[in-house]
Amino acid sequence: MSDMVKNTGLFAIVGVLILLTGFLQSWNAAMLILNMGLISAIMALGVNLQWGFAGLFNIGVMGFVALGGLATVLISMPPTTEAWAAGGLRVLLALVLGAATIVAAVLLYRAMNAGWLRTLAMIVLLVAGFFIYRAVLDPGVGAIEAIDPAATGYLGGLGLPVLLAWPVGGLFAAGAAWLIGKTALGLRSDYLAIATLGIAEIIIAVMKNEDWLSRGVKNVIGVPRPVPFEIDLQNDPAFVDRVAGLGFDPVEASTIYVKLLYAGLFLVVLLVLLWLAQKALDSPWGRMLRAIRDNEVAAEAMGKDVKKRHLQVFILGSAICGIAGAMMTTLDGQLTPSSYQPLRFTFLIWVMVIVGGSGNNFGAVLGGFLIWFLWVQVEPMGRLLMDLITSGMADGYWLKTHLLESAAHMRLLTMGVVLLLVLRFSPRGLIPEK
């Protein structure tokens, strides 16, 4: 069997699984799996760019995805004019002062000779700058968060079209990746992993606690959409007549139609990024990255700037994750900072890359669809399996109770089993790197 036939068959199997979900459960569930599968495939593509191309062990994916979600709020939500009037300018001034303090510290460090005098001057500058920053910031934050905290209590956004937030989400993640990369990419791979995880947790902590920025744990709801609302379609006589003529319920048809529109947008983004990733992989730049990944010492001896190339690919992969995060928040229609968990937005994405095939862009896409399908469907399938196994047992029997309660853990068990099976029988993934 040729590689082309095998790979096509693997994608066809995933497609059949999604179709079976539509026939056996509901088309709404199938479309939701498809949409989240497209977003997950984009996230996996970003991680594959970092790990598969360059061998960078980034387990802070969650933070970059969250920054993409934050960009959606800051770009597309309408501004809260009362909050801006109460303390918006004060907060902006505080942020400028904080940035100026950091820049001044860097310039001072470079200007003075090493020694205790430079250390003392740095401490005085940073401590003074911090207190000035907080003295300006805190009153402004208090005034903003006091403006109708049940509904707003934050500055809002720019009120621009939500599709603009997707590339901006990539820029936010790329900017954070540049800051992280300038300091952490010189670390050994395991230390880099710890650093990226810690910084991702810091990003989530900021989003949870800075209510003036993103409402914190109170969440931002009502994020604008690039597609019509279902209720508007249901109130449109032309749409109702059209779907009624086809024999569909207008309510169900409206939800499926909206999900199809989302799927079309997400598919366009995925195809563009996949095409770009393939071009990068086949270019001299891509071959150089793989040479650095396989042997950094030899590549450096040939005159390659290893740290610079690592920074480039780290920024690009993180930007892709940021775009996916903005797309996901748009699909959800809300930003929920507490929902960003390492299990979902780091571990699961890594499983997608490993199972699909590290170093192969099509493998990463396949892993995104397959693992997301299993993540969603395994728990209800596990419940059905346990109901079948315990059907002959008496109610209240300890084993029956234990097995039924264990169905809730089938999702994590299945991810572990799938990962072990792939590592045992196909260690390079379902579609390995050539």
C-alpha positions as CSV (number, residue, x, y, z in Angstrom):
1,M,0.0,0.0,0.0
2,S,1.4,3.4,-1.0
3,D,1.7,6.2,1.5
4,M,-0.8,8.3,-0.5
5,V,-3.5,5.5,-0.3
6,K,-2.7,4.9,3.4
7,N,-2.9,8.5,4.4
8,T,-6.1,9.1,2.4
9,G,-7.6,6.1,4.1
10,L,-6.8,7.4,7.6
11,F,-8.4,10.8,6.8
12,A,-11.4,8.9,5.3
13,I,-11.8,6.9,8.5
14,V,-12.0,10.1,10.6
15,G,-14.5,11.5,8.1
16,V,-16.6,8.4,8.4
17,L,-16.5,8.6,12.2
18,I,-17.8,12.2,12.1
19,L,-20.6,11.2,9.6
20,L,-21.6,8.3,11.9
21,T,-21.9,10.8,14.7
22,G,-24.4,12.7,12.6
23,F,-26.4,9.7,11.6
24,L,-26.4,8.0,15.1
25,Q,-26.5,11.0,17.4
26,S,-27.2,14.4,15.8
27,W,-25.8,16.6,13.1
28,N,-25.3,19.4,15.5
29,A,-22.9,17.1,17.5
30,A,-21.1,16.1,14.3
31,M,-20.7,19.7,13.2
32,L,-19.4,20.7,16.7
33,I,-16.8,17.9,16.5
34,L,-15.9,19.0,13.0
35,N,-15.4,22.7,14.0
36,M,-13.4,21.9,17.1
37,G,-11.4,19.4,15.1
38,L,-10.5,22.1,12.6
39,I,-9.4,24.4,15.5
40,S,-7.5,21.6,17.2
41,A,-5.7,20.7,13.9
42,I,-4.5,24.3,13.7
43,M,-3.2,24.2,17.2
44,A,-1.4,20.9,16.5
45,L,0.1,22.5,13.4
46,G,1.6,25.2,15.5
47,V,3.1,22.8,18.0
48,N,4.3,20.6,15.2
49,L,6.1,23.6,13.7
50,Q,8.0,24.0,17.0
51,W,8.6,20.4,18.0
52,G,8.5,18.5,14.7
53,F,10.6,21.1,12.8
54,A,12.9,22.4,15.4
55,G,12.7,20.1,18.5
56,L,11.5,22.9,20.8
57,F,9.7,21.4,23.8
58,N,7.0,24.0,24.5
59,I,4.4,23.0,27.0
60,G,3.0,26.5,27.4
61,V,0.6,26.1,24.5
62,M,-2.3,27.1,26.8
63,G,-0.9,30.6,27.4
64,F,-0.7,31.4,23.7
65,V,-4.2,30.0,23.0
66,A,-5.5,32.2,25.9
67,L,-3.8,35.3,24.4
68,G,-5.7,34.6,21.2
69,G,-8.9,34.5,23.1
70,L,-8.1,37.8,24.8
71,A,-7.4,39.4,21.5
72,T,-11.0,38.5,20.4
73,V,-12.3,40.5,23.4
74,L,-10.0,43.5,23.0
75,I,-10.7,43.8,19.2
76,S,-14.3,43.0,18.8
77,M,-16.2,43.9,22.0
78,P,-17.7,47.4,22.1
79,P,-15.8,49.8,24.4
80,T,-17.2,50.6,27.8
81,T,-17.3,54.4,27.6
82,E,-18.0,55.0,31.2
83,A,-15.0,52.8,32.2
84,W,-12.7,54.7,29.9
85,A,-13.9,58.0,31.3
86,A,-13.5,56.8,34.9
87,G,-10.0,55.3,34.7
88,G,-9.0,54.3,31.1
89,L,-6.4,57.0,30.5
90,R,-4.9,56.4,34.0
91,V,-4.4,52.7,33.3
92,L,-2.8,53.5,29.9
93,L,-0.4,55.9,31.6
94,A,0.5,53.3,34.2
95,L,1.3,50.7,31.5
96,V,3.5,53.3,29.8
97,L,5.3,54.0,33.0
98,G,5.8,50.3,33.7
99,A,7.3,49.8,30.2
100,A,9.4,52.9,30.6
101,T,10.8,51.5,33.9
102,I,11.8,48.3,32.2
103,V,13.5,50.1,29.3
104,A,15.3,52.4,31.7
105,A,16.5,49.4,33.7
106,V,17.9,47.8,30.5
107,L,19.7,51.0,29.5
108,L,21.1,51.5,33.0
109,Y,22.4,47.9,33.1
110,R,24.2,48.4,29.8
111,A,25.5,51.9,30.6
112,M,27.1,51.1,34.0
113,N,30.0,48.8,34.7
114,A,29.5,45.6,36.6
115,G,29.7,45.9,40.4
116,W,27.8,46.7,43.5
117,L,27.0,50.2,42.4
118,R,25.2,49.0,39.3
119,T,23.3,46.5,41.4
120,L,22.2,49.1,43.9
121,A,21.1,51.5,41.1
122,M,19.1,48.8,39.4
123,I,17.3,47.9,42.7
124,V,16.5,51.6,43.4
125,L,15.2,52.1,39.9
126,L,13.0,49.0,39.8
127,V,11.6,49.5,43.3
128,A,10.8,53.2,42.7
129,G,9.3,52.4,39.3
130,F,7.1,49.7,40.7
131,F,5.7,51.9,43.4
132,I,5.0,54.7,40.9
133,Y,3.4,52.2,38.5
134,R,1.1,50.9,41.2
135,A,0.3,54.4,42.5
136,V,-1.0,55.3,39.1
137,L,-2.6,52.0,38.2
138,D,-4.6,51.0,41.3
139,P,-6.9,54.0,41.5
140,G,-7.7,53.7,37.7
141,V,-8.4,49.9,38.0
142,G,-10.7,50.5,41.0
143,A,-12.6,53.1,39.1
144,I,-13.0,50.9,36.0
145,E,-14.1,47.8,38.0
146,A,-16.7,49.8,39.9
147,I,-18.6,50.6,36.6
148,D,-21.6,48.2,36.6
149,P,-19.4,45.2,37.6
150,A,-22.3,42.7,37.1
151,A,-22.4,43.5,33.4
152,T,-19.2,45.2,32.4
153,G,-16.6,46.4,35.0
154,Y,-13.9,46.4,32.3
155,L,-12.6,48.6,29.4
156,G,-14.2,46.6,26.7
157,G,-12.7,46.4,23.2
158,L,-12.4,48.4,20.0
159,G,-15.7,47.3,18.4
160,L,-14.0,46.1,15.2
161,P,-15.1,43.1,13.1
162,V,-14.3,39.9,14.9
163,L,-12.4,38.4,12.0
164,L,-9.7,41.0,12.5
165,A,-9.2,39.5,16.0
166,W,-7.9,36.3,14.5
167,P,-4.6,37.7,13.0
168,V,-4.3,40.0,16.0
169,G,-4.5,37.0,18.3
170,G,-1.6,35.6,16.3
171,L,0.3,38.9,16.9
172,F,-0.4,38.8,20.6
173,A,0.9,35.2,20.9
174,A,3.9,36.1,18.7
175,G,4.8,39.1,20.9
176,A,4.7,36.9,24.0
177,A,6.7,34.2,22.3
178,W,9.4,36.8,21.4
179,L,9.7,37.9,25.0
180,I,9.8,34.3,26.2
181,G,12.2,33.2,23.5
182,K,14.7,36.0,24.1
183,T,15.1,34.8,27.7
184,A,14.3,31.0,27.7
185,L,15.4,29.6,24.4
186,G,19.0,29.3,25.6
187,L,17.8,26.8,28.2
188,R,18.1,23.0,27.9
189,S,14.9,21.4,26.6
190,D,13.5,20.3,30.0
191,Y,14.2,23.7,31.5
192,L,12.5,25.3,28.5
193,A,9.4,23.2,29.1
194,I,9.3,24.3,32.7
195,A,9.7,27.9,31.8
196,T,7.0,27.9,29.1
197,L,4.6,26.1,31.4
198,G,5.3,28.7,34.2
199,I,4.8,31.6,31.9
200,A,1.6,30.2,30.5
201,E,0.2,29.9,34.1
202,I,1.2,33.5,34.7
203,I,-0.7,34.6,31.6
204,I,-3.8,32.7,32.8
205,A,-3.4,34.2,36.3
206,V,-3.3,37.7,34.9
207,M,-6.5,37.1,32.8
208,K,-8.3,35.6,35.8
209,N,-7.4,38.5,38.2
210,E,-7.2,41.6,36.1
211,D,-11.0,42.3,35.8
212,W,-10.4,45.7,34.1
213,L,-8.8,43.8,31.2
214,S,-11.1,40.8,30.6
215,R,-13.6,40.7,33.5
216,G,-11.5,37.9,35.1
217,V,-13.5,34.9,36.3
218,K,-16.8,36.8,35.6
219,N,-16.2,36.0,31.9
220,V,-16.9,38.0,28.8
221,I,-20.1,36.9,27.0
222,G,-21.7,38.1,23.8
223,V,-18.6,38.1,21.7
224,P,-19.6,39.3,18.2
225,R,-19.9,36.7,15.5
226,P,-18.8,36.6,11.8
227,V,-22.0,34.5,11.0
228,P,-25.7,35.1,11.6
229,F,-27.4,34.3,14.8
230,E,-29.7,31.3,14.8
231,I,-32.6,33.4,16.1
232,D,-32.3,35.8,13.2
233,L,-32.4,32.9,10.7
234,Q,-35.4,31.5,12.4
235,N,-37.2,34.8,12.0
236,D,-36.2,35.1,8.4
237,P,-39.2,34.0,6.3
238,A,-37.0,33.2,3.2
239,F,-34.8,30.9,5.3
240,V,-37.7,29.2,7.0
241,D,-39.5,28.6,3.7
242,R,-36.4,27.2,2.1
243,V,-35.6,24.7,4.8
244,A,-39.2,23.8,5.3
245,G,-39.4,23.0,1.6
246,L,-36.5,20.6,2.1
247,G,-38.2,18.9,5.0
248,F,-36.0,20.2,7.8
249,D,-37.0,21.8,11.1
250,P,-36.1,25.5,11.0
251,V,-34.6,25.5,14.5
252,E,-32.3,22.6,13.9
253,A,-31.5,23.8,10.3
254,S,-30.5,27.2,11.6
255,T,-28.0,25.8,14.1
256,I,-26.5,23.4,11.5
257,Y,-26.3,26.2,8.9
258,V,-24.4,28.4,11.4
259,K,-22.0,25.6,12.2
260,L,-21.4,25.0,8.5
261,L,-20.5,28.7,8.0
262,Y,-18.0,28.4,10.9
263,A,-16.6,25.2,9.4
264,G,-16.1,27.0,6.0
265,L,-14.2,29.9,7.7
266,F,-12.1,27.5,9.8
267,L,-11.3,25.3,6.8
268,V,-10.0,28.2,4.8
269,V,-7.7,29.2,7.7
270,L,-6.5,25.6,8.1
271,L,-5.8,25.1,4.4
272,V,-3.8,28.4,4.2
273,L,-1.7,27.6,7.2
274,L,-1.2,24.0,6.0
275,W,0.0,25.2,2.6
276,L,2.4,27.7,4.2
277,A,3.7,25.1,6.6
278,Q,4.3,22.7,3.7
279,K,6.1,25.4,1.8
280,A,8.3,26.1,4.8
281,L,9.0,22.4,5.4
282,D,10.2,21.9,1.8
283,S,12.3,25.1,1.7
284,P,16.0,25.5,2.6
285,W,14.8,27.2,5.8
286,G,12.8,24.1,6.8
287,R,15.7,21.7,5.9
288,M,18.0,23.9,8.0
289,L,15.6,23.7,11.0
290,R,15.5,19.9,10.8
291,A,19.3,19.8,10.6
292,I,19.5,22.0,13.7
293,R,16.9,19.7,15.4
294,D,18.9,16.6,14.6
295,N,22.3,17.9,15.6
296,E,22.7,21.5,17.0
297,V,26.5,21.2,17.3
298,A,27.0,20.2,13.7
299,A,24.6,22.9,12.4
300,E,26.3,25.5,14.5
301,A,29.7,24.4,13.2
302,M,28.4,25.0,9.7
303,G,27.7,28.6,10.6
304,K,24.0,28.4,11.4
305,D,22.6,30.8,14.1
306,V,20.8,28.2,16.1
307,K,19.3,30.5,18.7
308,K,18.0,32.9,16.0
309,R,16.3,30.1,14.1
310,H,14.8,28.6,17.2
311,L,13.4,32.1,18.0
312,Q,11.9,32.3,14.5
313,V,10.1,29.0,14.6
314,F,9.0,29.5,18.3
315,I,7.3,32.8,17.3
316,L,5.7,31.3,14.2
317,G,4.3,28.2,16.0
318,S,3.0,30.3,18.9
319,A,1.3,32.7,16.5
320,I,-0.6,29.8,14.9
321,C,-1.8,28.7,18.4
322,G,-2.9,32.3,19.0
323,I,-4.9,32.4,15.8
324,A,-6.6,29.1,16.9
325,G,-7.3,30.5,20.3
326,A,-9.1,33.6,18.8
327,M,-11.1,31.3,16.5
328,M,-12.2,29.1,19.4
329,T,-13.3,32.1,21.5
330,T,-15.3,33.3,18.4
331,L,-17.0,29.9,18.1
332,D,-17.8,29.8,21.8
333,G,-19.1,33.4,21.8
334,Q,-17.4,34.0,25.2
335,L,-14.1,34.3,27.0
336,T,-13.8,32.1,30.0
337,P,-10.3,32.4,31.5
338,S,-10.9,29.6,34.1
339,S,-11.5,27.1,31.2
340,Y,-7.9,27.2,30.1
341,Q,-6.4,24.1,31.6
342,P,-3.1,22.4,30.8
343,L,-4.8,19.1,30.3
344,R,-7.0,20.4,27.5
345,F,-4.8,23.0,25.9
346,T,-1.3,21.5,26.2
347,F,-1.4,17.8,26.9
348,L,-4.1,17.0,24.5
349,I,-2.5,19.1,21.7
350,W,0.8,17.2,22.3
351,V,-1.1,13.9,22.1
352,M,-2.5,15.0,18.7
353,V,1.0,15.8,17.4
354,I,2.6,12.6,18.7
355,V,-0.3,10.3,17.5
356,G,-0.6,12.0,14.1
357,G,3.1,12.1,13.4
358,S,5.7,14.6,14.7
359,G,7.4,16.4,11.9
360,N,4.6,15.8,9.3
361,N,2.1,18.6,8.9
362,F,-0.6,16.2,7.5
363,G,0.0,14.0,10.5
364,A,-0.6,16.8,12.9
365,V,-3.9,17.7,11.2
366,L,-5.0,14.0,11.3
367,G,-4.1,13.8,15.0
368,G,-6.1,17.0,15.7
369,F,-9.2,15.5,14.2
370,L,-8.8,12.0,15.5
371,I,-7.9,12.8,19.1
372,W,-10.6,15.5,19.4
373,F,-13.2,13.0,18.2
374,L,-12.1,10.5,20.8
375,W,-11.9,13.2,23.5
376,V,-15.6,14.0,22.8
377,Q,-17.0,10.6,22.1
378,V,-15.2,8.2,24.4
379,E,-17.1,9.2,27.6
380,P,-20.6,8.6,26.2
381,M,-19.3,5.4,24.5
382,G,-17.7,4.3,27.8
383,R,-21.0,4.9,29.6
384,L,-22.8,2.7,27.0
385,L,-20.2,0.0,27.4
386,M,-20.4,0.0,31.2
387,D,-24.3,-0.2,30.9
388,L,-23.9,-3.2,28.7
389,I,-21.3,-4.9,31.0
390,T,-23.4,-4.3,34.1
391,S,-26.8,-5.0,32.6
392,G,-27.0,-8.4,34.3
393,M,-25.9,-7.2,37.7
394,A,-28.3,-6.3,40.5
395,D,-28.8,-2.6,41.4
396,G,-26.7,-1.5,44.3
397,Y,-24.1,-4.2,43.7
398,W,-20.6,-2.7,44.5
399,L,-19.0,-3.8,41.3
400,K,-21.8,-2.3,39.2
401,T,-21.7,0.9,41.1
402,H,-17.9,1.1,40.7
403,L,-18.0,0.4,37.0
404,L,-20.7,2.9,36.3
405,E,-18.8,5.6,38.2
406,S,-15.6,4.7,36.3
407,A,-17.2,5.6,33.0
408,A,-16.4,9.2,33.7
409,H,-12.7,8.4,33.6
410,M,-12.8,6.7,30.2
411,R,-11.7,9.8,28.5
412,L,-8.3,10.0,30.2
413,L,-7.9,6.2,30.1
414,T,-8.4,6.2,26.4
415,M,-6.0,9.0,25.7
416,G,-3.3,7.1,27.7
417,V,-4.1,3.8,25.9
418,V,-4.1,5.4,22.4
419,L,-0.8,7.1,23.2
420,L,0.8,3.9,24.4
421,L,-0.4,1.9,21.4
422,V,0.9,4.4,19.0
423,L,4.3,4.7,20.7
424,R,4.5,0.9,20.8
425,F,3.4,0.0,17.2
426,S,4.0,3.3,15.3
427,P,6.4,5.3,17.3
428,R,6.8,7.9,14.6
429,G,3.0,8.5,14.4
430,L,0.2,7.4,12.1
431,I,1.7,9.6,9.3
432,P,5.4,9.7,10.0
433,E,7.9,12.3,8.9
434,K,9.6,11.4,5.6
